[in-house]
Amino acid sequence: MPFRIALSAIAVAGFLAMPGAPALADDPALTVGDPEAGARVFRQCQACHVVDQEVNRVGPHLVGIINRPIAEADGFRYSPIYLEHREDGKVWDYDALVGYLTNPREYMPGNRMAFAGLRSLDQIHDVIAYMRENGGVWEN
C-alpha cells in the first residue's frame, strides 16, 4: 500500500510539472497579501459587493471570484464588455484581478463600475487575500 501511495504522489507531481498543468501553489492569487489589511481595503468595495454571500448588490457578489469565469454571478446584469470577456473564456485570475483593481475603466473599457481603482499593489494584494480568505476562491 505505501508503494502505491508513493507512485500516486509521483504521478501527481509529474502531472503538475507538465507544461500547461495547473500550478496551484504557484498561483499568486492564492498566496499574496494580508487578509486583515485587505478587510480594511475592502470597505471601499462593500457598498456595492459582498464576498461571503451569493447576493448581488449594485455590483455582483464576489463569492468564488478568484479564478471564476468573468461575468459568472447568477442574476447580475453585466456590461457588454464583461460578457465579451466571458465569451472569450477569460477568468478572474491573478493578472485579471490586478489589472482590473488597478484601473477598472482602463482594463475593461465601457464597464459601468464607478470605482477608479486601488492606489497600490500592496492594497490590491491585501484585498485579494481578504477575498480569498472569505469565500473568494472558485470551486467549480
N, C-alpha and C positions, 0 to 999 in steps of 0.2 A: 504493500500500500504506500509507504513513504516514497518508493521508487516512482510510482505513478504520479504522485503529487509533484515530485521534483520534475518529472518530464512535462507535466501540465504547466508548471511555472515557467520552465524553459520555453515551451511553445508560446505561451502568452508573451513573455519577454521578447521572443523573436518576432512575433507579430507586431508588437508595439515599436520595435526598432525599424520596421519596414518603412520605406519612403511612403508618405501619404497616410500612414496609420495615425490614429488619434493619439496625440501627445497630451494625455490628461494632466499629468503632473507638471508639464511644461506650459500649460495654458496660463498666461499672466492674469487673466480674469479670475482664476481660481486661487491665486496666491498673493496678489498685490494688496496694499493698503491696510488701513487701521479701521476696523468696523466702528469703534467708539467715536473716532473723529468723523467718520462717514455719517453717523447718526446726526451730528451737528450740521454737516453739509446738506444732508437730505431734507432738512427743514425747509430749504428753498424749493423743494420739489413737492412736499406733502400737501400743498393746497390743491394740486392737480393729480397726484399719483399716490397709490398705495403699493407697498411691496409684499405685504403679508396676507392679503385677501384678494380674491378674484372679483374685485369691484372696480368698475370704471368710473372715473370722475370726469373732469374736464379733459384729462388725458387718460390713456389706457392704464390698467393695472400693470404692475411690474413683477408679478409672481412669475418666477422662472425666466426672467428676462435674459440672463446670461446664457448665451448660445441658443436662445429661442429664435425661430424664424421671425423675421421682421413682419409686422402687421398681423400678428397671430392672436391677439387678445380678443376672444369672442365678444361680439356685441358692440365693439367700438367702431366708430365711423372714421376711418383713416383718410388722410390727404392722399391724392393720387400718387405722389412720389413714394410713399410707403408701400403702396400696392405694387408699384413697378419694382421696387427692391424685393418684395416677396416673390413676385413672378420670376425674378432672376435668381431665386434660391438663396438670397443673402440672409445672414443671421446676425444677431447681436453678439458677435464675438468681441474679443478684446479690442481689436483695431476699430471696429464699428462703434463700440461704446466710447472709446477715447475720441474718435473723430467727431461723433455726434455731441458728446458732452462738452467738447471744446468750443464748438460753434454749430449749433443745430441748423441754422439757416444756410450756412455755407456747406455743411455736409450733405444736407438734403434740401436743395433749393425748392421753394414752393410749399414747404410744410407750414402748418398753421400754429406751431408752438411758439408762444411769445417769449420764451426764455432765451437769453442771449448766450448762455454758456458759462461754464465754471472758469475761475481765474487761473488755476494752476493744475499741473499734472498730479501733484500730491492730493489736491481736493478730488480730482477725478478718481484716482486710485482708492481713496478713502470711501467715496460714495459707492464705488463698485464693491468694495469689501463689505460695506453695510448691506447692500442689496444681496450679495452672496450669502451672508450670514443670516438673512431674514427671509428666506424662501425664494431667493432670486436666481437659482440655478435650474435651467431647463432639464426636465427629467423624462421627456417623451422619446 
